[in-house]
Amino acid sequence: QVQLVESGGGLVQAGGSLRLSCAVSGRSITTLQLAWFRQAPVKEREMVARTHWSGVQSYVSDSVKGRFTISRDNARNTVYLQMNNLKPEDTAVYYCNTQAFWGKGTQVTVSS
């Protein structure tokens, strides 16, 4: 059983930055492909970024390319999402995912 706990969300002004964390337990992240998703009100959940088990960033959504970066700290068994130059349209609940496992999410709100 893999457990995922997100943190780091909050309220930020447009142009600001946040770093989300996803603490993973139950399995080493060095064996996992991990992804960040987000879901805004009345919208479908969408993948934002994904990192291969090797640590290579294997996918970034066009809507966040150049602004968001996914990374991992194997020693802490944690995955991060660095979000820069945030825009109001980035407002959503952000979820960490691997295989069939999901965290409960962390709210990000960007004010204009």
C-alpha positions in Angstrom: 0.0 0.0 0.0 1.3 3.4 -1.0 0.3 6.5 0.8 0.6 10.0 -0.6 0.3 13.2 1.5 0.4 16.6 -0.3 1.2 19.9 1.3 2.3 23.4 0.4 -0.8 24.8 -1.1 -2.2 28.2 -0.3 -3.3 31.6 -1.5 -0.8 33.6 -3.6 -1.0 36.6 -5.9 -0.6 36.3 -9.6 3.1 36.1 -10.5 4.0 34.5 -7.2 5.4 31.0 -6.5 4.6 28.0 -4.4 6.3 24.7 -3.9 4.1 21.7 -3.4 5.4 18.6 -1.6 4.1 15.0 -1.8 5.4 12.7 0.9 5.3 9.1 -0.1 5.2 6.2 2.3 5.0 2.4 1.7 7.4 2.2 -1.2 10.6 3.8 -2.3 10.0 6.5 -4.9 13.0 5.3 -6.8 10.7 2.5 -8.1 7.8 4.7 -8.9 6.6 6.9 -11.7 4.9 9.9 -10.0 2.7 12.6 -11.3 0.9 15.8 -10.2 -2.6 16.4 -11.4 -5.0 19.3 -10.8 -8.7 19.8 -10.8 -10.4 23.1 -11.0 -14.1 23.6 -10.2 -16.3 22.1 -12.9 -13.3 20.9 -14.9 -11.9 17.4 -15.4 -8.8 16.4 -13.5 -5.7 16.9 -15.7 -2.1 15.8 -15.5 0.3 18.7 -14.9 3.7 16.9 -14.8 5.1 13.5 -14.4 8.5 12.1 -13.4 9.9 8.8 -14.4 11.2 6.4 -11.7 14.7 7.5 -12.8 13.9 11.0 -11.8 13.7 12.4 -15.4 10.8 14.7 -16.0 8.8 12.8 -18.6 5.9 15.1 -19.1 4.8 18.7 -18.5 1.5 20.1 -19.6 1.7 22.8 -22.3 -0.3 25.1 -20.0 2.5 25.1 -17.4 5.6 24.5 -19.5 8.3 26.9 -18.5 6.7 27.7 -15.2 6.3 24.4 -13.3 9.0 21.9 -12.6 8.6 18.4 -11.0 11.4 17.0 -9.0 12.1 14.4 -6.4 14.2 13.9 -3.3 14.9 10.2 -2.9 16.4 10.6 0.5 13.2 12.2 1.8 11.0 9.9 -0.4 9.2 13.1 -1.5 8.2 14.6 -4.8 7.9 18.3 -5.4 6.1 20.6 -7.8 7.8 24.0 -8.1 5.3 26.5 -9.5 6.5 29.9 -10.6 4.8 32.8 -12.3 1.4 31.6 -11.1 -1.7 32.7 -12.9 -5.4 32.8 -11.8 -6.1 29.9 -14.1 -3.7 27.7 -12.1 -6.3 27.8 -9.2 -7.2 24.2 -8.5 -6.8 21.3 -6.1 -3.5 19.7 -6.8 -3.1 15.9 -6.3 -0.1 13.6 -6.2 -0.5 10.2 -8.0 1.3 7.0 -8.6 -0.3 3.9 -10.1 -3.8 3.6 -8.5 -2.9 5.7 -5.5 -3.9 9.3 -4.9 -3.4 11.8 -2.1 -6.2 13.9 -0.8 -5.0 17.0 -2.5 -3.9 20.5 -1.6 -5.7 23.7 -2.6 -3.9 26.4 -4.6 -5.6 29.7 -5.1 -4.1 32.4 -7.3 -5.6 35.9 -7.0 -5.4 38.4 -9.8 
